[in-house]
Amino acid sequence: MFGTRGELRKSLAATLRNDPSVPILAQSPCFASLQISSAGVIQYAQAGIGKENRGELMRHCMLEELVQAFGPANDACKFRPSLFCDGPGTHGTGLTDGDKIIMKALYDPRLKPGMSREQAMPIARKIIAELFASGSGA
């Protein structure tokens, strides 16, 4: 959805009711909010983009929030530059090779919703190594 911060705040408050993150999200130029089942499956996602955003920030917000609505659910700043990092100077307008690898790994059929970190990490490491070896990030 596109709206002013006031409009986005109202929509968030209606959708997320008692979620304490509403005031924080409503101050951002853009946000994605996910509802995830107990099995780890995305059930619902919404993205909000501030109408006042312009140029590169608007393009960044549109791409970042759309991609985050499909996962990964949180920002990740371990790899920079990355669309998934909202730190200073990180507002790219395209997926980096690292971002593409993250998305490809996330949707690899070997990773299943609801896996614990201990179950998923060895599989994710193997998938990422395979993607790097094959040059599939580009």
Number of C-alpha atoms within 10 A of each C-alpha: 12 14 15 16 20 12 16 25 19 15 18 21 17 11 13 15 11 9 10 10 12 20 12 10 18 22 14 13 17 25 22 21 21 19 15 15 12 9 10 13 14 16 9 12 17 17 21 27 21 24 16 12 15 11 8 12 16 19 15 21 25 19 15 26 23 17 19 22 20 16 19 13 18 13 15 15 14 9 12 14 19 24 28 27 19 15 14 6 8 15 20 20 18 14 20 18 15 20 21 18 20 20 17 16 21 19 13 13 9 12 16 15 17 14 12 10 9 8 12 15 13 10 15 18 12 12 20 19 14 13 18 15 10 10 11 14 18 13
